[in-house]
Amino acid sequence: MDLPRSAGARLPSPLSFFETDHGILDAGDGFAIDIESLEKSLSATYALSFEGERLNSTLSLAFTEVDNLAALSETEDGVPLLTQMQESASVGAADITLNYALNDNLSIGGTLETYDYDDVFRESFAIAPVEQRALFNLDYKADYWMLYASATWVGARDLDEFGYKGFNQLGDTSLKGTNADAYWTLDMKLTFDVSENLSLYLGGNNLTDYTQVEEGETPLFWDASGAYDVAYIYGPLRGREFYLGFDWNL
């Protein structure tokens, strides 16, 4: 079976807000840009869906190859540099989504995702991306009430593959850990419809209160030259939070 194919070209993404701010404020050195060509990509995707009376499912496969992939680096003087990879980069992805209606009020679902980055793609990332993820959700609605709950599992990663390296303390020879353990997060939201125009809601994010800092790894690190940065990130940095609000439609 032939897969649908698409090709595209775009300007490489700009520096992030953090890196732009860092470049402006860091000793007045600013930031540098070394871009010569448009970023070009060629993708092939395939999706197979099933829709039944109670069960819906979709299986998706995708492969993307990118030329002139944008990457964040730095000059010998430590100035942030937006540049491009010299070799083609590629990534393969697969996911399956299932949703099952237990009855008229309650449904459950889940999604499994996996991403396979080649070495060039891995080198381009400033922050290690998710490689395996599972999402499970529950929806319940009855009369004026609606409850939504979502649990997310992120698989373990080897940060060495993404170039992570740094010291916990200045002048210390103890390297920061490069094994990012798997973790869970849980989000919930409860909504009550007061009227056709007004809804009240209460919810919470990251109810498991997992952060990488709790595991002993802050984003802060030093390199061999004594310079520091706060980009040693692989997991949530914000812990448990609650919110309360309303929606009013005029």
Secondary structure, 3 states (H helix, E strand, C coil): CCCCEEEEEECCCCCCHHHHHHHHHCCCCCCEECCCCCEEEEEEEEEEEEECCCEEEEEEEEEEEEECCEEEEECCCCCEEEEECCCCEEEEEEEEEEEEECCCCEEEEEEEEEEEECHHHHHHCCCCCCCEEEEEEEEEEECCEEEEEEEEEECCEEHHHHCCCCECCCCCCCECCCEECCEEEEEEEEEEECCCCEEEEEEEECCCCCCCCCCCCCCCEECCCCCEECCCCCCCCCCCEEEEEEEECC
